[in-house]
Each structure stands twice: as structure tokens, then as C-alpha cells.
């Protein structure tokens, strides 16, 4: 029977030797190839945001949320959890609600995005859901409100407004830390009736 004893020092020494040997693989031409591959990870994407066309050359890993906020300057779309759990970053992609923080911008090529800034008419008349949120005081701090409004628009379009329970269920992906849920449900109910 073979006895194998590893001390912490032996593991660290072995790891160091392994990493040292691997460093020669990334020196010289290997490193240049790695950098070239990184530069090739840039992409060209064309989108329509709130009716206006944009073209971007961007890193493949950038999210829709970050591009909207940092490149276009549409800060109405909020960064909450950045994990797809709170709904603060909800936008409409070809009319469907999505979490901007979980959507790679590259996947939006050729598609249409609507943010809260694109809801009011050019004359400044609010969307019926925006007006209903005001009428029912369906916001407290307002941080979640843009995502709530866009989710409400999709909820109505999807036909999930048969009852208050159904509205609450289909709006449950959007968290309101101030707990204005009864007012939000009332606002969605009103906007759905107004059509």
C-alpha cells in the first residue's frame, strides 16, 4: 500500500512549478496570438432603440443594460441586482420583456428595443401605463418604476390581467423594495381596462 501525504507547502510548490512551466506557453508568439484573439472579440451590432437606429462596435461581452446606460445615455433603465432577479433593468425587445442585465448586446442585432424613455409621445403625452402609475401612486422611491412600467406594458399585451392575482403573478419578476404592490396592481388593472 502506498501512502500519499501532501502538505500545504508541497501543494503550493507543485502549483508554482506548474504555473511556471505554463508561462512559457504564453510568451512571445503565444501572447501575441492571445491578444489578437481578444481583439477579434469585438463585434458590430445594429439596433433600433426607441425608434432611433444605432450602430456600435463593442466587446462581445457587453450587456444590453450596460450599453443602454453607458453608451447611449438612457439611464432610465436601472441596474439593480445585475443578476436577473429584481427586474429593475426590464426593457422590451421586439415587444417582449427581458432583463437587460442578462442579455448580451450582440444578441440584439437587427432588433428593436424600447426603454422607458421611449414611451411618451413626441408631444410629451404619457403612455397609459405611465399615467396609471401616477394616478395610483404606484411608486415610492421610483427606482423600480421604469422596469415595472415596461413589465406592465408586456403583461397587458400578453393578456395576463384577468384578476389582481393574475396581475401580481405575472408582475412578480419585478421587485418593489418599497412594497407598493397594491398600487402597482391597481395601475396595471386601470391601464388594461383603458386598452
C-alpha positions as protocol buffer text, in pm:
chain_id: "A"
residue {
  index: 1
  type: UNK
  ca { x: 0 y: 0 z: 0 }
}
residue {
  index: 2
  type: UNK
  ca { x: 134 y: 342 z: -99 }
}
residue {
  index: 3
  type: UNK
  ca { x: 96 y: 624 z: 149 }
}
residue {
  index: 4
  type: UNK
  ca { x: 44 y: 966 z: -3 }
}
residue {
  index: 5
  type: UNK
  ca { x: 87 y: 1262 z: 226 }
}
residue {
  index: 6
  type: UNK
  ca { x: 55 y: 1614 z: 91 }
}
residue {
  index: 7
  type: UNK
  ca { x: 140 y: 1915 z: 294 }
}
residue {
  index: 8
  type: UNK
  ca { x: 19 y: 2263 z: 213 }
}
residue {
  index: 9
  type: UNK
  ca { x: 375 y: 2359 z: 124 }
}
residue {
  index: 10
  type: UNK
  ca { x: 407 y: 2068 z: -121 }
}
residue {
  index: 11
  type: UNK
  ca { x: 83 y: 2162 z: -296 }
}
residue {
  index: 12
  type: UNK
  ca { x: 194 y: 2525 z: -327 }
}
residue {
  index: 13
  type: UNK
  ca { x: 536 y: 2423 z: -454 }
}
residue {
  index: 14
  type: UNK
  ca { x: 381 y: 2192 z: -714 }
}
residue {
  index: 15
  type: UNK
  ca { x: 134 y: 2457 z: -823 }
}
residue {
  index: 16
  type: UNK
  ca { x: 414 y: 2712 z: -861 }
}
residue {
  index: 17
  type: UNK
  ca { x: 616 y: 2472 z: -1074 }
}
residue {
  index: 18
  type: UNK
  ca { x: 314 y: 2402 z: -1293 }
}
residue {
  index: 19
  type: UNK
  ca { x: 235 y: 2770 z: -1340 }
}
residue {
  index: 20
  type: UNK
  ca { x: 599 y: 2849 z: -1412 }
}
residue {
  index: 21
  type: UNK
  ca { x: 610 y: 2584 z: -1681 }
}
residue {
  index: 22
  type: UNK
  ca { x: 288 y: 2715 z: -1833 }
}
residue {
  index: 23
  type: UNK
  ca { x: 418 y: 3071 z: -1854 }
}
residue {
  index: 24
  type: UNK
  ca { x: 647 y: 2982 z: -2142 }
}
residue {
  index: 25
  type: UNK
  ca { x: 338 y: 2887 z: -2343 }
}
residue {
  index: 26
  type: UNK
  ca { x: 206 y: 3243 z: -2329 }
}
residue {
  index: 27
  type: UNK
  ca { x: 532 y: 3424 z: -2401 }
}
residue {
  index: 28
  type: UNK
  ca { x: 643 y: 3552 z: -2738 }
}
residue {
  index: 29
  type: UNK
  ca { x: 421 y: 3445 z: -3026 }
}
residue {
  index: 30
  type: UNK
  ca { x: 171 y: 3275 z: -2795 }
}
residue {
  index: 31
  type: UNK
  ca { x: 97 y: 3602 z: -2617 }
}
residue {
  index: 32
  type: UNK
  ca { x: 58 y: 3790 z: -2946 }
}
residue {
  index: 33
  type: UNK
  ca { x: -189 y: 3528 z: -3068 }
}
residue {
  index: 34
  type: UNK
  ca { x: -383 y: 3559 z: -2744 }
}
residue {
  index: 35
  type: UNK
  ca { x: -405 y: 3939 z: -2780 }
}
residue {
  index: 36
  type: UNK
  ca { x: -513 y: 3909 z: -3142 }
}
residue {
  index: 37
  type: UNK
  ca { x: -789 y: 3670 z: -3042 }
}
residue {
  index: 38
  type: UNK
  ca { x: -905 y: 3918 z: -2774 }
}
residue {
  index: 39
  type: UNK
  ca { x: -922 y: 4198 z: -3031 }
}
residue {
  index: 40
  type: UNK
  ca { x: -1129 y: 3975 z: -3256 }
}
residue {
  index: 41
  type: UNK
  ca { x: -1390 y: 3952 z: -2979 }
}
residue {
  index: 42
  type: UNK
  ca { x: -1524 y: 4291 z: -3082 }
}
residue {
  index: 43
  type: UNK
  ca { x: -1850 y: 4287 z: -3274 }
}
residue {
  index: 44
  type: UNK
  ca { x: -2061 y: 4520 z: -3483 }
}
residue {
  index: 45
  type: UNK
  ca { x: -2424 y: 4545 z: -3381 }
}
residue {
  index: 46
  type: UNK
  ca { x: -2710 y: 4748 z: -3525 }
}
residue {
  index: 47
  type: UNK
  ca { x: -3022 y: 4810 z: -3317 }
}
residue {
  index: 48
  type: UNK
  ca { x: -3321 y: 5039 z: -3307 }
}
residue {
  index: 49
  type: UNK
  ca { x: -3372 y: 5196 z: -2966 }
}
residue {
  index: 50
  type: UNK
  ca { x: -3691 y: 5393 z: -2907 }
}
residue {
  index: 51
  type: UNK
  ca { x: -3731 y: 5434 z: -3283 }
}
residue {
  index: 52
  type: UNK
  ca { x: -3377 y: 5557 z: -3348 }
}
residue {
  index: 53
  type: UNK
  ca { x: -3116 y: 5340 z: -3523 }
}
residue {
  index: 54
  type: UNK
  ca { x: -2772 y: 5288 z: -3366 }
}
residue {
  index: 55
  type: UNK
  ca { x: -2461 y: 5104 z: -3480 }
}
residue {
  index: 56
  type: UNK
  ca { x: -2190 y: 5004 z: -3234 }
}
residue {
  index: 57
  type: UNK
  ca { x: -1855 y: 4829 z: -3240 }
}
residue {
  index: 58
  type: UNK
  ca { x: -1836 y: 4673 z: -2896 }
}
residue {
  index: 59
  type: UNK
  ca { x: -1686 y: 4398 z: -2686 }
}
residue {
  index: 60
  type: UNK
  ca { x: -1876 y: 4073 z: -2727 }
}
residue {
  index: 61
  type: UNK
  ca { x: -1936 y: 4050 z: -2352 }
}
residue {
  index: 62
  type: UNK
  ca { x: -2117 y: 4384 z: -2301 }
}
residue {
  index: 63
  type: UNK
  ca { x: -2475 y: 4356 z: -2182 }
}
residue {
  index: 64
  type: UNK
  ca { x: -2771 y: 4541 z: -2321 }
}
residue {
  index: 65
  type: UNK
  ca { x: -2813 y: 4717 z: -1986 }
}
residue {
  index: 66
  type: UNK
  ca { x: -2457 y: 4850 z: -1982 }
}
residue {
  index: 67
  type: UNK
  ca { x: -2472 y: 4965 z: -2343 }
}
residue {
  index: 68
  type: UNK
  ca { x: -2802 y: 5146 z: -2292 }
}
residue {
  index: 69
  type: UNK
  ca { x: -2676 y: 5327 z: -1984 }
}
residue {
  index: 70
  type: UNK
  ca { x: -2311 y: 5389 z: -2067 }
}
residue {
  index: 71
  type: UNK
  ca { x: -2304 y: 5433 z: -2445 }
}
residue {
  index: 72
  type: UNK
  ca { x: -2648 y: 5571 z: -2533 }
}
residue {
  index: 73
  type: UNK
  ca { x: -2709 y: 5750 z: -2203 }
}
residue {
  index: 74
  type: UNK
  ca { x: -3053 y: 5603 z: -2137 }
}
residue {
  index: 75
  type: UNK
  ca { x: -3026 y: 5583 z: -1760 }
}
residue {
  index: 76
  type: UNK
  ca { x: -3397 y: 5520 z: -1705 }
}
residue {
  index: 77
  type: UNK
  ca { x: -3316 y: 5150 z: -1729 }
}
residue {
  index: 78
  type: UNK
  ca { x: -3181 y: 5077 z: -1381 }
}
residue {
  index: 79
  type: UNK
  ca { x: -2904 y: 4847 z: -1266 }
}
residue {
  index: 80
  type: UNK
  ca { x: -3035 y: 4673 z: -957 }
}
residue {
  index: 81
  type: UNK
  ca { x: -2909 y: 4325 z: -875 }
}
residue {
  index: 82
  type: UNK
  ca { x: -2725 y: 4269 z: -1208 }
}
residue {
  index: 83
  type: UNK
  ca { x: -2829 y: 3902 z: -1177 }
}
residue {
  index: 84
  type: UNK
  ca { x: -3175 y: 3900 z: -1335 }
}
residue {
  index: 85
  type: UNK
  ca { x: -3357 y: 3875 z: -1003 }
}
residue {
  index: 86
  type: UNK
  ca { x: -3507 y: 4220 z: -943 }
}
residue {
  index: 87
  type: UNK
  ca { x: -3645 y: 4338 z: -1280 }
}
residue {
  index: 88
  type: UNK
  ca { x: -3513 y: 4695 z: -1247 }
}
residue {
  index: 89
  type: UNK
  ca { x: -3346 y: 4657 z: -1588 }
}
residue {
  index: 90
  type: UNK
  ca { x: -3659 y: 4537 z: -1771 }
}
residue {
  index: 91
  type: UNK
  ca { x: -3685 y: 4662 z: -2129 }
}
residue {
  index: 92
  type: UNK
  ca { x: -3885 y: 4546 z: -2428 }
}
residue {
  index: 93
  type: UNK
  ca { x: -3701 y: 4359 z: -2704 }
}
residue {
  index: 94
  type: UNK
  ca { x: -3926 y: 4333 z: -3009 }
}
residue {
  index: 95
  type: UNK
  ca { x: -4218 y: 4388 z: -2770 }
}
residue {
  index: 96
  type: UNK
  ca { x: -4118 y: 4110 z: -2527 }
}
residue {
  index: 97
  type: UNK
  ca { x: -3999 y: 4194 z: -2175 }
}
residue {
  index: 98
  type: UNK
  ca { x: -3643 y: 4092 z: -2094 }
}
residue {
  index: 99
  type: UNK
  ca { x: -3382 y: 4161 z: -1829 }
}
residue {
  index: 100
  type: UNK
  ca { x: -3121 y: 4389 z: -1983 }
}
residue {
  index: 101
  type: UNK
  ca { x: -2855 y: 4273 z: -1738 }
}
residue {
  index: 102
  type: UNK
  ca { x: -2879 y: 3913 z: -1863 }
}
residue {
  index: 103
  type: UNK
  ca { x: -2895 y: 3994 z: -2235 }
}
residue {
  index: 104
  type: UNK
  ca { x: -2577 y: 4024 z: -2437 }
}
residue {
  index: 105
  type: UNK
  ca { x: -2600 y: 4328 z: -2660 }
}
residue {
  index: 106
  type: UNK
  ca { x: -2469 y: 4123 z: -2954 }
}
residue {
  index: 107
  type: UNK
  ca { x: -2784 y: 3909 z: -2939 }
}
residue {
  index: 108
  type: UNK
  ca { x: -2995 y: 4218 z: -3015 }
}
residue {
  index: 109
  type: UNK
  ca { x: -2853 y: 4273 z: -3365 }
}
residue {
  index: 110
  type: UNK
  ca { x: -3125 y: 4391 z: -3603 }
}
residue {
  index: 111
  type: UNK
  ca { x: -3385 y: 4409 z: -3329 }
}
residue {
  index: 112
  type: UNK
  ca { x: -3597 y: 4682 z: -3170 }
}
residue {
  index: 113
  type: UNK
  ca { x: -3557 y: 4790 z: -2807 }
}
residue {
  index: 114
  type: UNK
  ca { x: -3795 y: 5005 z: -2607 }
}
residue {
  index: 115
  type: UNK
  ca { x: -3691 y: 5172 z: -2283 }
}
residue {
  index: 116
  type: UNK
  ca { x: -3895 y: 5392 z: -2051 }
}
residue {
  index: 117
  type: UNK
  ca { x: -3761 y: 5699 z: -2230 }
}
residue {
  index: 118
  type: UNK
  ca { x: -3934 y: 5586 z: -2549 }
}
residue {
  index: 119
  type: UNK
  ca { x: -4288 y: 5551 z: -2412 }
}
residue {
  index: 120
  type: UNK
  ca { x: -4423 y: 5906 z: -2413 }
}
residue {
  index: 121
  type: UNK
  ca { x: -4543 y: 6055 z: -2740 }
}
residue {
  index: 122
  type: UNK
  ca { x: -4324 y: 6315 z: -2916 }
}
residue {
  index: 123
  type: UNK
  ca { x: -4565 y: 6579 z: -2781 }
}
residue {
  index: 124
  type: UNK
  ca { x: -4497 y: 6459 z: -2426 }
}
residue {
  index: 125
  type: UNK
  ca { x: -4824 y: 6271 z: -2364 }
}
residue {
  index: 126
  type: UNK
  ca { x: -4753 y: 5985 z: -2125 }
}
residue {
  index: 127
  type: UNK
  ca { x: -4819 y: 5621 z: -2213 }
}
residue {
  index: 128
  type: UNK
  ca { x: -5140 y: 5497 z: -2049 }
}
residue {
  index: 129
  type: UNK
  ca { x: -4939 y: 5274 z: -1812 }
}
residue {
  index: 130
  type: UNK
  ca { x: -4721 y: 5568 z: -1705 }
}
residue {
  index: 131
  type: UNK
  ca { x: -5034 y: 5773 z: -1638 }
}
residue {
  index: 132
  type: UNK
  ca { x: -5194 y: 5487 z: -1443 }
}
residue {
  index: 133
  type: UNK
  ca { x: -4884 y: 5461 z: -1223 }
}
residue {
  index: 134
  type: UNK
  ca { x: -4919 y: 5831 z: -1144 }
}
residue {
  index: 135
  type: UNK
  ca { x: -5294 y: 5804 z: -1085 }
}
residue {
  index: 136
  type: UNK
  ca { x: -5249 y: 5519 z: -835 }
}
residue {
  index: 137
  type: UNK
  ca { x: -4925 y: 5644 z: -674 }
}
residue {
  index: 138
  type: UNK
  ca { x: -4769 y: 5313 z: -781 }
}
residue {
  index: 139
  type: UNK
  ca { x: -4418 y: 5411 z: -686 }
}
residue {
  index: 140
  type: UNK
  ca { x: -4236 y: 5519 z: -374 }
}
residue {
  index: 141
  type: UNK
  ca { x: -3865 y: 5576 z: -429 }
}
residue {
  index: 142
  type: UNK
  ca { x: -3914 y: 5528 z: -805 }
}
residue {
  index: 143
  type: UNK
  ca { x: -3608 y: 5311 z: -863 }
}
residue {
  index: 144
  type: UNK
  ca { x: -3804 y: 5009 z: -982 }
}
residue {
  index: 145
  type: UNK
  ca { x: -4067 y: 5215 z: -1165 }
}
residue {
  index: 146
  type: UNK
  ca { x: -3919 y: 5208 z: -1520 }
}
residue {
  index: 147
  type: UNK
  ca { x: -3886 y: 4829 z: -1510 }
}
residue {
  index: 148
  type: UNK
  ca { x: -4230 y: 4793 z: -1352 }
}
residue {
  index: 149
  type: UNK
  ca { x: -4389 y: 5009 z: -1624 }
}
residue {
  index: 150
  type: UNK
  ca { x: -4228 y: 4816 z: -1910 }
}
residue {
  index: 151
  type: UNK
  ca { x: -4320 y: 4486 z: -1749 }
}
residue {
  index: 152
  type: UNK
  ca { x: -4676 y: 4611 z: -1704 }
}
residue {
  index: 153
  type: UNK
  ca { x: -4699 y: 4702 z: -2073 }
}
residue {
  index: 154
  type: UNK
  ca { x: -4591 y: 4348 z: -2164 }
}
residue {
  index: 155
  type: UNK
  ca { x: -4823 y: 4194 z: -1904 }
}
residue {
  index: 156
  type: UNK
  ca { x: -5120 y: 4375 z: -2059 }
}
residue {
  index: 157
  type: UNK
  ca { x: -5014 y: 4285 z: -2414 }
}
residue {
  index: 158
  type: UNK
  ca { x: -4975 y: 3919 z: -2310 }
}
residue {
  index: 159
  type: UNK
  ca { x: -5331 y: 3920 z: -2171 }
}
residue {
  index: 160
  type: UNK
  ca { x: -5241 y: 3842 z: -1810 }
}
residue {
  index: 161
  type: UNK
  ca { x: -5476 y: 4091 z: -1648 }
}
residue {
  index: 162
  type: UNK
  ca { x: -5781 y: 3875 z: -1574 }
}
residue {
  index: 163
  type: UNK
  ca { x: -5763 y: 3932 z: -1199 }
}
residue {
  index: 164
  type: UNK
  ca { x: -5550 y: 4103 z: -938 }
}
residue {
  index: 165
  type: UNK
  ca { x: -5395 y: 3766 z: -850 }
}
residue {
  index: 166
  type: UNK
  ca { x: -5304 y: 3706 z: -1214 }
}
residue {
  index: 167
  type: UNK
  ca { x: -5153 y: 4055 z: -1247 }
}
residue {
  index: 168
  type: UNK
  ca { x: -4949 y: 4005 z: -930 }
}
residue {
  index: 169
  type: UNK
  ca { x: -4824 y: 3668 z: -1053 }
}
residue {
  index: 170
  type: UNK
  ca { x: -4718 y: 3796 z: -1395 }
}
residue {
  index: 171
  type: UNK
  ca { x: -4556 y: 4107 z: -1244 }
}
residue {
  index: 172
  type: UNK
  ca { x: -4369 y: 3905 z: -980 }
}
residue {
  index: 173
  type: UNK
  ca { x: -4039 y: 3926 z: -1169 }
}
residue {
  index: 174
  type: UNK
  ca { x: -4020 y: 4294 z: -1075 }
}
residue {
  index: 175
  type: UNK
  ca { x: -3938 y: 4366 z: -713 }
}
residue {
  index: 176
  type: UNK
  ca { x: -4052 y: 4684 z: -539 }
}
residue {
  index: 177
  type: UNK
  ca { x: -3845 y: 4723 z: -225 }
}
residue {
  index: 178
  type: UNK
  ca { x: -4088 y: 4990 z: -103 }
}
residue {
  index: 179
  type: UNK
  ca { x: -4376 y: 4736 z: -129 }
}
residue {
  index: 180
  type: UNK
  ca { x: -4609 y: 4945 z: -346 }
}
residue {
  index: 181
  type: UNK
  ca { x: -4755 y: 4621 z: -487 }
}
residue {
  index: 182
  type: UNK
  ca { x: -5127 y: 4702 z: -430 }
}
residue {
  index: 183
  type: UNK
  ca { x: -5087 y: 5033 z: -613 }
}
residue {
  index: 184
  type: UNK
  ca { x: -4891 y: 4865 z: -897 }
}
residue {
  index: 185
  type: UNK
  ca { x: -5165 y: 4605 z: -943 }
}
residue {
  index: 186
  type: UNK
  ca { x: -5430 y: 4880 z: -943 }
}
residue {
  index: 187
  type: UNK
  ca { x: -5233 y: 5076 z: -1204 }
}
residue {
  index: 188
  type: UNK
  ca { x: -5198 y: 4771 z: -1430 }
}
residue {
  index: 189
  type: UNK
  ca { x: -5570 y: 4695 z: -1388 }
}
residue {
  index: 190
  type: UNK
  ca { x: -5663 y: 5053 z: -1488 }
}
residue {
  index: 191
  type: UNK
  ca { x: -5430 y: 5060 z: -1790 }
}
residue {
  index: 192
  type: UNK
  ca { x: -5560 y: 4722 z: -1907 }
}
residue {
  index: 193
  type: UNK
  ca { x: -5922 y: 4848 z: -1892 }
}
residue {
  index: 194
  type: UNK
  ca { x: -5831 y: 5161 z: -2087 }
}
residue {
  index: 195
  type: UNK
  ca { x: -5673 y: 4939 z: -2353 }
}
